[in-house]
Amino acid sequence: MSDTYVTIDCIFIRCTEKAVLIDVDGDEHWVPRSCIHGADERLLDQTNYGDEINLRVWEWLADRDGLR
């Protein structure tokens, strides 16, 4: 697995204690909060439904889930 983050352009839908639901090009994806860059993860609780955000996630997760 890679220790590199990649930036995903997405729309914020909602988050739970453990994951965030985002829309990437019309497809919804759950992303574990543990796979999100710490600075971005802290901002999620202040983000509103429908906001366009740039989210840094582990590269291996983005590749595995087709997020880019």
URDASUL-V23600 format. One record per helix or strand. SS is the DSSP state (2 for helix, 1 for strand). FROM is the first residue (numbers start at 1). LEN is the number of residues. If there is no record, write none. Layout:
ss,from,len
SS,FROM,LEN
SS,FROM,LEN
//
This chain:
ss,from,len
1,5,11
1,19,6
1,27,6
2,33,3
1,36,1
2,38,9
1,52,7
2,59,7
//
